[in-house]
Every structure is written in structure tokens, then in C-alpha cells.
Amino acid sequence: MASAPTRGEGPSPALVFDTLFAYQRTAALRTAIELDVFRAIGEGAADAASIARRCAASERGIRILCDFLTVQGLLVKEGTTYRHSETSALFLDPRSPACVASTARFLGNPMVQEPFDHLADVVRSGRTVLAGEGSVEPENPAWVEFAHSMAPMMAPMAAPLGVIALDGTQGPISVLDIAAGHGLFGIEVAKQNPEARILAVDWASVLEVARANAARAGVADRYQTRPGSAFDVDLGGPHDLALLTNFLHHFDAPTCVRLLERVRAALAPGGRVATLEFVPNEDRVSPPMAAAFGLTMLATTVGGDAYTFRELAAMYQAAGFADVAPHAVPHGPHTVVVGRVR
Amino acid sequence: MASAPTRGEGPSPALVFDTLFAYQRTAALRTAIELDVFRAIGEGAADAASIARRCAASERGIRILCDFLTVQGLLVKEGTTYRHSETSALFLDPRSPACVASTARFLGNPMVQEPFDHLADVVRSGRTVLAGEGSVEPENPAWVEFAHSMAPMMAPMAAPLGVIALDGTQGPISVLDIAAGHGLFGIEVAKQNPEARILAVDWASVLEVARANAARAGVADRYQTRPGSAFDVDLGGPHDLALLTNFLHHFDAPTCVRLLERVRAALAPGGRVATLEFVPNEDRVSPPMAAAFGLTMLATTVGGDAYTFRELAAMYQAAGFADVAPHAVPHGPHTVVVGRVR
């Protein structure tokens, strides 16, 4: 995970210091996004003075920031000029369709980040320092930020999720999209199956974002919304398919089972449920991104986790689903777990 | 610098997300140090329940924290038990003489860290958001913390620095140790040359730490201190050697030259000055740790930097030093730059 910044061989505390300084990497990237450095470089500003002018910043500040970003592999430096790395050109320049820079807003949201300033208290107590139910407290405005800013992170997962979830199903179907957020997953299913009708559930303020995205995708006429908590609201149905994306990880296992039972009750016989989750291996320490995600759930929830497939399968089975199977999403750290009403 | 947490080939935003989440690595390591997790594991606690008991923490919190540390390479997991990695055994277990865990205190000190919460403002203005002269404001209590907690990071550099700085000089010599901090460097010179006498300069509160360390090393009878600013206080002399460790990077080049002129005036003819610094290559983006250090100086000082050898040599020459030469410190990211009174 770390650079090897020391000379010579043998044991070195480099990983320790790399870790103690790692917060600076986050701060530097957020700052560059906030100051629009990647747009300036993409539009041709090359030396520190030119980038500084475009970003209304100091030359000293930009030079040191861009050098730091170069060390991190987020820019390339030649002489005294900077240009995009492959990563920054594709994923940080706002002119790129794959740009994920907006995700810095949600990932730097106080709800996500502040508990890490009190992580020792979190580990002592075993639950978030956030009040009430933590990140899933009703109407938490962070989820509007999520819906607005996280779509670019999730967009590459939408098409594979749709293929896995639909599994070739054609014709008119009803699809329940729990905790729809930006709505991308339900919208993708509606695009892949032109006779699918979507019912999206989330907080009212979040559903505004999803509806706007559905309209932009041209599926508004098959896109309905139902505001409220997935634990309380009438889920309608019977549906043929339920999407449960990036949601179960916020809750402890009994709560997940309770939610899955509600979902099953809203599905037609033979109906299917598909999650999208960070699913670590059974060792819980690999692969890195899925395994590391557990810490975010420790910090921001009361009882959530990054569940292994065995744990998810047990929840599915306890809630009355069978044929539970994992499907790795290509080119991403996510896994889709599908089950069928028993 | 980053893990590759995605499956499959081709461009991936993994580095971007790794960077946006990097602050969690710092929080996790600081938390484990604060809760004494590495001591508990070193003393034999192996599963999450046992570690939690010893650390007065929750089992859920410890399990997720230790899994995260394992992902980072800071622990090893076998089944459901944890043990030290080579790194944590040597550098994080408080029972190891090479333990550097205390450095988390200075590196997490508000003076060092808070400016990174306002890094966009820093880059805009080109200087720290800290008041006055930033980290070098007179009597800043952070330097007492530095003196107490950073010695383990600097200890491995002391012996090589002493060898380079003394360059075989035997017999009675007078050594000026500017910004002595923990005092380790002057103390090491006193140990290598039993006739060397040290005059250590720093804030009064910091010199208490240095004097205690000198007494512990058995060199108190050859160790004198002079409280005050290196820019104002009488530096005594004439000295044969001046140590200027981890200090020049806090100031802009004209200020460094002014200080070096004061140091030269306190040296005997033929006297030598030796700095210890993070010295990046002339490209300013390698090696990683030395180059990345510039951002800390941007964030915490008015005009400091991680200077290249060419820049340091120019300062030395402007202040009247000749024969300026760099000496890489083995097994560390630091460089000693030596000059001789012209």
C-alpha cells in the first residue's frame, strides 16, 4: 500500500510514516479539486504561474501542491511544467465523462469524515459517535449530497449490475429500487428492459435527484417514487426484481434480515433481489478496498459492516431467499449478490 | 503509492479513491496507538475479544480496526487472530527500542494538522493559515511536544549525522547545536567525540527536554544550553562545528542566508556547518518522502520549503561557506549538507 521512501535495505518505519502522513494526500487532492487545478491543466496551463493565474491562487502554493500531486501519481511533471497523468486525465479532469472529482464532496462530507476525528471513541464504544442512528438517521441531508455527487463513482457499475439483475428477463416487469439515491441503478434497468417499470424508495429530498436523472435518461414515464424509510413505507408490488444497492452495510445482521423479509414480501413468487455491496473475502482483509470499507461503517453507523458473502447469504436465507450467488462486477471493487424468493 | 483495489485491467479510478480515503489510514493508526493495540498484540492478545479486553474497547471496534490495519500491512491476520507484522513489531510495539509510535503525537499536533483542514486557503494565499510566523512563532509549545515525541524518528539519523559532521575530528572542540529540540544530534556528537562541548540553542521549555536527554546519555557536564531565538541570541563561539538540523526548511531563502551568516560569524576559521534536511532531487518530485515534505512546509510556515541541494548550496555560498557537499543518510530519507567557512 505504501511507497518505499527510504534508501537502502532492511526493515524501515517508512510504512508507519507514510500512514501517519496519509491524511495529507486526501487534503491535497480535495484542494486541487476545489481550486479546479485539473481543469486548468487540462485546458493547457502548464507551469505553476499559469495554473496559479487560472485558479486564482499563489504560485508558491500551486507549485508545492502540484509537486505533491506528482509524487502521488496524480500529475506528471516535466522540467517545471505539469501535465495530466492517465489517472487525472480520465478521472479528475471535469471535461472527461469518467470524471469522479465530484465524489470528493460526499466523501469529504462531515457525516462521513468527522467520526474519524474521534475514531478512538468509536472503537471504544463499538458504534458511531454520530447521534441517533448515525448516517442512516431519517432525512439526513448527506444523502442528497450523495445522490448529487456519487453518481460518477457508481455509473460504471450500473450496466453490469443491470445485466446481472435482469439476467435476460424481457417483457413488462416491476422493479423495486430501495435506497435509490441518484437512481442510476433503477434507471439502468429501465434502459436495459424497455418494459420495466421502476418504483424508487428513498427520502423525499433524495428522490428529487433520482427523478431528475430518470427524466434526463428518458425513462421518467416508467419511473415512480415513494418517499420514506425502506423499513416503514409501503413497498408496493408484487415486484419481479428488487435492487438493494449500497444499503445493507449500514445495518446489523438482524436489521438486514428484517429488511430482506419486507423486500421478499413485496416480491412475486420467483422474484429476485440483487444487492450491490463491497463484499470482502471470508478473511475480511482482502481485497483491500472492500475490506477497508468496514472502517467507514464502524465510524458512521451503529451496527453496520462490510459483510462477507457467507454473512450475506445467511441473511438472504434467513429472510426466505434461495439460490443465493455472488457476481463480481468487472473493473470495480463491488459484488452483486442475487437471491430468489424460495 | 497506492493499492490496486480493482479487478481487471485498464484505467481505473482506484488511485483517486485510495487518495480520497487516505485520511482513514492516518486515523486508524493513531487510534491503534492511542488504544495501545500494538502493545496488547505484542503481549500476546490474539483475537479481537482479547485485544478489546486489554484495550478497554469494544470487540466490534477492535475487529474492524485490526482488519483495516491488516489491509494496510500494519498487522498480520491468521484465521480470526492477529499478530505483529515485521513493521509493527519493530516500529509500533512500545516494547521495541525502535518504536516510533510516539511520533504520532507531534505529527497529529494541531499545529501540524489543522492547516491541512484549510489547505485550499493556504494554496490561495501561498502561506500558512497559522497566525504570525506559523510553526516558528516564538515559544510555540508544539516544539516541546516535538522534543518529547519525535526523538525515535530522528534517533537512527543521529549516529550517521555525527560521523558525517565530525568527519574524524578528535580532541577538544566546541559544537553549536541550533534548534536542538530533543538534543539527540548534539548529544551524539558529544558521545562520538569525548572532548566535544555542546552549546544547544532553542526555546527554554524545549531545552529542558534536551538537558534531560543529555543527562541520561551521560554528557551533561559537556552540555550547555542557551534559550532564545537562533536569530537573536548570542551564539557564543568561536565554535568548530555547527549543527542546523531540521531547521532551514521553516524559512524562505533570504532568511536562511541571514541565519547561516550568523552561524558563520560564530564559527572559527575552517569551522563547519552541517544541516540535516529532507532534500528532494532537483526535479522536486523525488524521492517521495523528501519531495512530499514541501507540502507540510507550505501548510505550516510563511515561506519555508523542502529545498533542493542546489538551493541549499546557493544559501551556504551566499553566507560565506565553501566546499558544500551533500551526504545521504543511509536507511533514511534525510540528507546532511556540510559546508566550511571560506
Chai-1 contact restraints between the chains, C-beta under 6 A:
chainA,res_idxA,chainB,res_idxB,connection_type,confidence,min_distance_angstrom,max_distance_angstrom,comment,restraint_id
A,M1,B,S3,contact,1.0,0.0,6.0,A-B,restraint_1
A,M1,B,Q72,contact,1.0,0.0,6.0,A-B,restraint_2
A,M1,B,G73,contact,1.0,0.0,6.0,A-B,restraint_3
A,S3,B,M1,contact,1.0,0.0,6.0,A-B,restraint_4
A,S3,B,P288,contact,1.0,0.0,6.0,A-B,restraint_5
A,P5,B,P287,contact,1.0,0.0,6.0,A-B,restraint_6
A,P5,B,P288,contact,1.0,0.0,6.0,A-B,restraint_7
A,P5,B,M289,contact,1.0,0.0,6.0,A-B,restraint_8
A,P5,B,P333,contact,1.0,0.0,6.0,A-B,restraint_9
A,T6,B,H331,contact,1.0,0.0,6.0,A-B,restraint_10
A,T6,B,G332,contact,1.0,0.0,6.0,A-B,restraint_11
A,T6,B,P333,contact,1.0,0.0,6.0,A-B,restraint_12
A,G8,B,P330,contact,1.0,0.0,6.0,A-B,restraint_13
A,G8,B,H331,contact,1.0,0.0,6.0,A-B,restraint_14
A,P11,B,E86,contact,1.0,0.0,6.0,A-B,restraint_15
A,P11,B,L90,contact,1.0,0.0,6.0,A-B,restraint_16
A,P13,B,F91,contact,1.0,0.0,6.0,A-B,restraint_17
A,P13,B,V100,contact,1.0,0.0,6.0,A-B,restraint_18
A,L15,B,G73,contact,1.0,0.0,6.0,A-B,restraint_19
A,L15,B,T87,contact,1.0,0.0,6.0,A-B,restraint_20
A,V16,B,F91,contact,1.0,0.0,6.0,A-B,restraint_21
A,V16,B,V100,contact,1.0,0.0,6.0,A-B,restraint_22
A,T19,B,R25,contact,1.0,0.0,6.0,A-B,restraint_23
A,T19,B,L29,contact,1.0,0.0,6.0,A-B,restraint_24
A,L20,B,T26,contact,1.0,0.0,6.0,A-B,restraint_25
A,L20,B,A104,contact,1.0,0.0,6.0,A-B,restraint_26
A,L20,B,L107,contact,1.0,0.0,6.0,A-B,restraint_27
A,A22,B,A22,contact,1.0,0.0,6.0,A-B,restraint_28
A,A22,B,R25,contact,1.0,0.0,6.0,A-B,restraint_29
A,A22,B,T26,contact,1.0,0.0,6.0,A-B,restraint_30
A,Y23,B,Y23,contact,1.0,0.0,6.0,A-B,restraint_31
A,Y23,B,T26,contact,1.0,0.0,6.0,A-B,restraint_32
A,Q24,B,F116,contact,1.0,0.0,6.0,A-B,restraint_33
A,Q24,B,L295,contact,1.0,0.0,6.0,A-B,restraint_34
A,R25,B,T19,contact,1.0,0.0,6.0,A-B,restraint_35
A,R25,B,A22,contact,1.0,0.0,6.0,A-B,restraint_36
A,T26,B,L20,contact,1.0,0.0,6.0,A-B,restraint_37
A,T26,B,A22,contact,1.0,0.0,6.0,A-B,restraint_38
A,T26,B,Y23,contact,1.0,0.0,6.0,A-B,restraint_39
A,A27,B,F116,contact,1.0,0.0,6.0,A-B,restraint_40
A,A27,B,L119,contact,1.0,0.0,6.0,A-B,restraint_41
A,L29,B,T19,contact,1.0,0.0,6.0,A-B,restraint_42
A,T31,B,L119,contact,1.0,0.0,6.0,A-B,restraint_43
A,T31,B,A120,contact,1.0,0.0,6.0,A-B,restraint_44
A,T31,B,V123,contact,1.0,0.0,6.0,A-B,restraint_45
A,E34,B,A120,contact,1.0,0.0,6.0,A-B,restraint_46
A,L35,B,A120,contact,1.0,0.0,6.0,A-B,restraint_47
A,A57,B,V123,contact,1.0,0.0,6.0,A-B,restraint_48
A,A57,B,R124,contact,1.0,0.0,6.0,A-B,restraint_49
A,S58,B,S125,contact,1.0,0.0,6.0,A-B,restraint_50
A,S58,B,G126,contact,1.0,0.0,6.0,A-B,restraint_51
A,R60,B,G126,contact,1.0,0.0,6.0,A-B,restraint_52
A,G61,B,V123,contact,1.0,0.0,6.0,A-B,restraint_53
A,G61,B,G126,contact,1.0,0.0,6.0,A-B,restraint_54
A,I64,B,G294,contact,1.0,0.0,6.0,A-B,restraint_55
A,I64,B,L295,contact,1.0,0.0,6.0,A-B,restraint_56
A,I64,B,L298,contact,1.0,0.0,6.0,A-B,restraint_57
A,L65,B,V123,contact,1.0,0.0,6.0,A-B,restraint_58
A,D67,B,R284,contact,1.0,0.0,6.0,A-B,restraint_59
A,D67,B,V285,contact,1.0,0.0,6.0,A-B,restraint_60
A,F68,B,A292,contact,1.0,0.0,6.0,A-B,restraint_61
A,F68,B,L295,contact,1.0,0.0,6.0,A-B,restraint_62
A,T70,B,V285,contact,1.0,0.0,6.0,A-B,restraint_63
A,V71,B,V285,contact,1.0,0.0,6.0,A-B,restraint_64
A,V71,B,P288,contact,1.0,0.0,6.0,A-B,restraint_65
A,V71,B,A291,contact,1.0,0.0,6.0,A-B,restraint_66
A,V71,B,A292,contact,1.0,0.0,6.0,A-B,restraint_67
A,Q72,B,M1,contact,1.0,0.0,6.0,A-B,restraint_68
A,G73,B,M1,contact,1.0,0.0,6.0,A-B,restraint_69
A,G73,B,L15,contact,1.0,0.0,6.0,A-B,restraint_70
A,K77,B,V285,contact,1.0,0.0,6.0,A-B,restraint_71
A,E86,B,P11,contact,1.0,0.0,6.0,A-B,restraint_72
A,T87,B,L15,contact,1.0,0.0,6.0,A-B,restraint_73
A,L90,B,P11,contact,1.0,0.0,6.0,A-B,restraint_74
A,F91,B,P13,contact,1.0,0.0,6.0,A-B,restraint_75
A,F91,B,V16,contact,1.0,0.0,6.0,A-B,restraint_76
A,V100,B,P13,contact,1.0,0.0,6.0,A-B,restraint_77
A,V100,B,V16,contact,1.0,0.0,6.0,A-B,restraint_78
A,A104,B,L20,contact,1.0,0.0,6.0,A-B,restraint_79
A,L107,B,L20,contact,1.0,0.0,6.0,A-B,restraint_80
A,F116,B,Q24,contact,1.0,0.0,6.0,A-B,restraint_81
A,F116,B,A27,contact,1.0,0.0,6.0,A-B,restraint_82
A,L119,B,A27,contact,1.0,0.0,6.0,A-B,restraint_83
A,L119,B,T31,contact,1.0,0.0,6.0,A-B,restraint_84
A,A120,B,T31,contact,1.0,0.0,6.0,A-B,restraint_85
A,A120,B,E34,contact,1.0,0.0,6.0,A-B,restraint_86
A,A120,B,L35,contact,1.0,0.0,6.0,A-B,restraint_87
A,V123,B,T31,contact,1.0,0.0,6.0,A-B,restraint_88
A,V123,B,A57,contact,1.0,0.0,6.0,A-B,restraint_89
A,V123,B,G61,contact,1.0,0.0,6.0,A-B,restraint_90
A,V123,B,L65,contact,1.0,0.0,6.0,A-B,restraint_91
A,R124,B,A57,contact,1.0,0.0,6.0,A-B,restraint_92
A,S125,B,S58,contact,1.0,0.0,6.0,A-B,restraint_93
A,G126,B,S58,contact,1.0,0.0,6.0,A-B,restraint_94
A,G126,B,R60,contact,1.0,0.0,6.0,A-B,restraint_95
A,G126,B,G61,contact,1.0,0.0,6.0,A-B,restraint_96
A,R284,B,D67,contact,1.0,0.0,6.0,A-B,restraint_97
A,V285,B,D67,contact,1.0,0.0,6.0,A-B,restraint_98
A,V285,B,T70,contact,1.0,0.0,6.0,A-B,restraint_99
A,V285,B,V71,contact,1.0,0.0,6.0,A-B,restraint_100
A,V285,B,K77,contact,1.0,0.0,6.0,A-B,restraint_101
A,P287,B,P5,contact,1.0,0.0,6.0,A-B,restraint_102
A,P288,B,S3,contact,1.0,0.0,6.0,A-B,restraint_103
A,P288,B,P5,contact,1.0,0.0,6.0,A-B,restraint_104
A,P288,B,V71,contact,1.0,0.0,6.0,A-B,restraint_105
A,M289,B,P5,contact,1.0,0.0,6.0,A-B,restraint_106
A,A291,B,V71,contact,1.0,0.0,6.0,A-B,restraint_107
A,A292,B,F68,contact,1.0,0.0,6.0,A-B,restraint_108
A,A292,B,V71,contact,1.0,0.0,6.0,A-B,restraint_109
A,G294,B,I64,contact,1.0,0.0,6.0,A-B,restraint_110
A,L295,B,Q24,contact,1.0,0.0,6.0,A-B,restraint_111
A,L295,B,I64,contact,1.0,0.0,6.0,A-B,restraint_112
A,L295,B,F68,contact,1.0,0.0,6.0,A-B,restraint_113
A,L298,B,I64,contact,1.0,0.0,6.0,A-B,restraint_114
A,P330,B,G8,contact,1.0,0.0,6.0,A-B,restraint_115
A,H331,B,T6,contact,1.0,0.0,6.0,A-B,restraint_116
A,H331,B,G8,contact,1.0,0.0,6.0,A-B,restraint_117
A,G332,B,T6,contact,1.0,0.0,6.0,A-B,restraint_118
A,P333,B,P5,contact,1.0,0.0,6.0,A-B,restraint_119
A,P333,B,T6,contact,1.0,0.0,6.0,A-B,restraint_120
